[in-house]
């Protein structure tokens, strides 16, 4: 059993949570073959950023345990219920930063993803598999409203 699985959960502090999100964000920018490569001591991968902020075991434990809704809560027909609070906060934040003018664009984009959640297959797109997003963008390209398409919702 790995030590990340066997370690008893210790509540996460605010600073540690910010560190977790910083590492997660950096991992999205610097694509590496494996998650553990961010903590690797090999010269090819500089481990200083992630290793200085959080241990790999604590990161994987947080990744495994972090939830934004009660785990017992049933989403019913809303497939996005686990991330809906984050989407709501993002959309509120988008509007605080930029007030759109009268010229806006409704745009569809696909985030590459091959998991099982609500992946879409879109033949016409260069990136055929992924999560489909609908965005309302201002004239300058700033997104101020974001909706995730999760398939048809049952009634």
Number of C-alpha atoms within 10 A of each C-alpha: 5 7 10 16 13 9 11 9 12 9 8 12 9 9 10 16 15 12 18 22 14 15 19 15 11 14 15 10 9 10 11 12 8 8 14 13 18 22 18 17 12 9 7 8 13 14 16 12 14 22 16 10 16 16 13 18 15 19 24 16 19 19 13 11 9 11 11 11 15 8 8 6 9 12 11 11 11 14 18 16 16 17 12 16 12 13 17 14 10 15 15 13 13 16 13 10 10 12 11 16 9 8 9 16 15 12 12 14 14 21 14 14 16 14 10 8 12 17 20 20 15 14 9 7 10 8 14 17 18 20 22 22 15 16 18 18 18 19 13 11 10 17 21 21 19 19 15 17 18 16 13 9 10 8 5
